[in-house]
């Protein structure tokens, strides 16, 4: 999957845990992708907003219930790895 889904990041097993704004942003990106619309029409705005809220709630519930024995990931280390992958994939500018 390309496009906006690239902006959805792994949120599980980080220290500190994912913030609610990160969960909300992932939910928004997901709903945008499946609806095919970055900005819903006025007629679809309420359905879009309800979907984002439902996905955010389900995502938070999932994150709260997941169990792992792996040590938590460090946000800064993971961000550096992502930058390195992007540089290799897209070249440095």
ABEGO torsion letter per residue (X at the ends): XBEAAAABBBABGBOBBBBAAAAAAAAAAAAAAAAGBABBBAAAAAAAAAAAAAAAAAAAAAAAABBBABBBBBAAAAAAAAAAAAAAAAEBX
